[in-house]
Amino acid sequence: MRGTASTIAVPTRAVFDVLRALRHEPPKAEPADMDEKTRIAVTPVVSYNPASGVGIGIAGSAAFYEGSRRTLEFRS
């Protein structure tokens, strides 16, 4: 692979990591046991549409990791 993308590695940061840094809080501790292969997230949702008005509800997401336990890594 040639070009700029192959020579420059840019680390990524989650929004929560940036907010934690702005508030001068220590980084979140990594979980000791990474044997879980499923993560579930639930959050409230508020929406607006001129045709149907205001909507309130709950949205959810689930992540399943199917790879090797050696490479199992979740980031929040």
MODELLER restraints for C-alpha pairs under 7 A, 6 or more apart:
rsr = mdl.restraints
at = mdl.atoms
rsr.add(forms.Gaussian(group=physical.xy_distance, feature=features.Distance(at['CA:34:A'], at['CA:72:A']), mean=6.91, stdev=0.5))
rsr.add(forms.Gaussian(group=physical.xy_distance, feature=features.Distance(at['CA:37:A'], at['CA:64:A']), mean=5.78, stdev=0.5))
rsr.add(forms.Gaussian(group=physical.xy_distance, feature=features.Distance(at['CA:37:A'], at['CA:65:A']), mean=5.07, stdev=0.5))
rsr.add(forms.Gaussian(group=physical.xy_distance, feature=features.Distance(at['CA:38:A'], at['CA:63:A']), mean=5.63, stdev=0.5))
rsr.add(forms.Gaussian(group=physical.xy_distance, feature=features.Distance(at['CA:38:A'], at['CA:64:A']), mean=4.71, stdev=0.5))
rsr.add(forms.Gaussian(group=physical.xy_distance, feature=features.Distance(at['CA:38:A'], at['CA:65:A']), mean=6.46, stdev=0.5))
rsr.add(forms.Gaussian(group=physical.xy_distance, feature=features.Distance(at['CA:39:A'], at['CA:62:A']), mean=5.68, stdev=0.5))
rsr.add(forms.Gaussian(group=physical.xy_distance, feature=features.Distance(at['CA:39:A'], at['CA:63:A']), mean=5.15, stdev=0.5))
rsr.add(forms.Gaussian(group=physical.xy_distance, feature=features.Distance(at['CA:39:A'], at['CA:64:A']), mean=6.72, stdev=0.5))
rsr.add(forms.Gaussian(group=physical.xy_distance, feature=features.Distance(at['CA:40:A'], at['CA:61:A']), mean=5.78, stdev=0.5))
rsr.add(forms.Gaussian(group=physical.xy_distance, feature=features.Distance(at['CA:40:A'], at['CA:62:A']), mean=4.42, stdev=0.5))
rsr.add(forms.Gaussian(group=physical.xy_distance, feature=features.Distance(at['CA:40:A'], at['CA:63:A']), mean=6.44, stdev=0.5))
rsr.add(forms.Gaussian(group=physical.xy_distance, feature=features.Distance(at['CA:41:A'], at['CA:60:A']), mean=5.59, stdev=0.5))
rsr.add(forms.Gaussian(group=physical.xy_distance, feature=features.Distance(at['CA:41:A'], at['CA:61:A']), mean=5.20, stdev=0.5))
rsr.add(forms.Gaussian(group=physical.xy_distance, feature=features.Distance(at['CA:41:A'], at['CA:62:A']), mean=6.38, stdev=0.5))
rsr.add(forms.Gaussian(group=physical.xy_distance, feature=features.Distance(at['CA:42:A'], at['CA:58:A']), mean=6.95, stdev=0.5))
rsr.add(forms.Gaussian(group=physical.xy_distance, feature=features.Distance(at['CA:42:A'], at['CA:59:A']), mean=5.77, stdev=0.5))
rsr.add(forms.Gaussian(group=physical.xy_distance, feature=features.Distance(at['CA:42:A'], at['CA:60:A']), mean=4.34, stdev=0.5))
rsr.add(forms.Gaussian(group=physical.xy_distance, feature=features.Distance(at['CA:42:A'], at['CA:61:A']), mean=6.50, stdev=0.5))
rsr.add(forms.Gaussian(group=physical.xy_distance, feature=features.Distance(at['CA:43:A'], at['CA:58:A']), mean=5.78, stdev=0.5))
rsr.add(forms.Gaussian(group=physical.xy_distance, feature=features.Distance(at['CA:43:A'], at['CA:59:A']), mean=5.46, stdev=0.5))
rsr.add(forms.Gaussian(group=physical.xy_distance, feature=features.Distance(at['CA:43:A'], at['CA:60:A']), mean=6.39, stdev=0.5))
rsr.add(forms.Gaussian(group=physical.xy_distance, feature=features.Distance(at['CA:44:A'], at['CA:57:A']), mean=5.93, stdev=0.5))
rsr.add(forms.Gaussian(group=physical.xy_distance, feature=features.Distance(at['CA:44:A'], at['CA:58:A']), mean=4.50, stdev=0.5))
rsr.add(forms.Gaussian(group=physical.xy_distance, feature=features.Distance(at['CA:44:A'], at['CA:59:A']), mean=6.21, stdev=0.5))
rsr.add(forms.Gaussian(group=physical.xy_distance, feature=features.Distance(at['CA:45:A'], at['CA:56:A']), mean=5.76, stdev=0.5))
rsr.add(forms.Gaussian(group=physical.xy_distance, feature=features.Distance(at['CA:45:A'], at['CA:57:A']), mean=5.13, stdev=0.5))
rsr.add(forms.Gaussian(group=physical.xy_distance, feature=features.Distance(at['CA:45:A'], at['CA:58:A']), mean=5.39, stdev=0.5))
rsr.add(forms.Gaussian(group=physical.xy_distance, feature=features.Distance(at['CA:45:A'], at['CA:59:A']), mean=6.34, stdev=0.5))
rsr.add(forms.Gaussian(group=physical.xy_distance, feature=features.Distance(at['CA:46:A'], at['CA:55:A']), mean=5.72, stdev=0.5))
rsr.add(forms.Gaussian(group=physical.xy_distance, feature=features.Distance(at['CA:46:A'], at['CA:56:A']), mean=4.65, stdev=0.5))
rsr.add(forms.Gaussian(group=physical.xy_distance, feature=features.Distance(at['CA:46:A'], at['CA:57:A']), mean=6.56, stdev=0.5))
rsr.add(forms.Gaussian(group=physical.xy_distance, feature=features.Distance(at['CA:47:A'], at['CA:54:A']), mean=5.74, stdev=0.5))
rsr.add(forms.Gaussian(group=physical.xy_distance, feature=features.Distance(at['CA:47:A'], at['CA:55:A']), mean=4.96, stdev=0.5))
rsr.add(forms.Gaussian(group=physical.xy_distance, feature=features.Distance(at['CA:47:A'], at['CA:56:A']), mean=6.44, stdev=0.5))
rsr.add(forms.Gaussian(group=physical.xy_distance, feature=features.Distance(at['CA:48:A'], at['CA:54:A']), mean=4.43, stdev=0.5))
rsr.add(forms.Gaussian(group=physical.xy_distance, feature=features.Distance(at['CA:48:A'], at['CA:55:A']), mean=6.02, stdev=0.5))
